[in-house]
Amino acid sequence: MNEPVEKRGKRWTEEIEIAAGDLVATVRNLVAEGNIRRLIIKNTEDRSLLEIPLTAGVVIGSTLVLLAPVLAALGALAALLSKVKIVIVRDRED
């Protein structure tokens, strides 16, 4: 399920493939972790469908209010696809 992790400087990325029906719940869980800088949603052919930049203010502040339109878009994507890939760009914790 998890792909190899690529580390660069203070940020690193990982890629996971999930069923599209789990997309919204997975994104909510990832945002709640707090060290996510960017999420990139791709289809199974590695074509980028949606990029979600996350700042510390979004993660710490009112996450659901600010991400509500994004979560609605993710729900629409999930209805059209069977599987998606999520590229997770994280801040590296020292």
N, C-alpha and C positions, 0 to 999 in steps of 0.2 A: 504494500500500500504506500509506504513512504519511499520516496526517491532519494538518491544521494543528496547530501547537503553541500552547498557551495558557500564557503566563507570568504569574505573580502573585508578587510579593515574592521570597522566597528559594526558592520551589518553582515548578516548571512541569510541565505534563502533556502527554502525547502519546498518541495512540490509533493502534493498528495492528490490522489484520485479518489473521488467519492461518487456515490449515486446522487443524481441531481435532486432527488427528494430530500436528501439530508443537507442540502446547500445552505439554507437559511440558518438552521440550527448550528451547523459547523462554523459559519461566519460569526454568529453571536458568541459562541464559545471562544473563538480565536480573539475576537475584540476584547472580551472580558479578561484575557490573559494580560494585556497591557503593554507588551513589548513589541507589538506589531507596528510596523511603519507603513506597509502597503500590502494590499491583497490584490492579486491578479487572477481573474477567473478566465479559464481557457476551455475550449472544447477539446474533444479527444484528438483532433488534428493539430493541436498546439496553436490554434488561432485565438488571439486575445479577444475576449468578449466584453470584459468590464474590468477597469482598474479602480481600486478604492484606496485613495491615500488616507492614512490615519495619522493624525497628529496627537501629541500627548494630551492636548486639551479635549479632543473628542473622546479619547479613551477614559480620561479621568472625569470629565464632566458628564453631561446628560447624554449618554450614548444612544439610547433608544430614540430620543427626540431628533437628534441630528442624523441618525442613520435610517430613519423610517423610510424615506424615499429609496434609499439604496436597498433596503431589505425587500421592498415591494418589487423593485427591478429584479432582484435575485429570485424571488418567487416566480416571476414571469419567465425568467430564463429556465428555471427548474422545470416548468411545465412543458417547455419545448425540447428539452434534452434528456438523455437517459443517464449519461455520465459526464462529469466535469473534472477539470484539474484546477487546483488552487495553488498558486505560487505565493508563498508567505515570505515576506521580507521582514526580518526581525532586527531589533537592536541587540547587539551582543552584550551580555551581562558580564562584567569583569569579575 
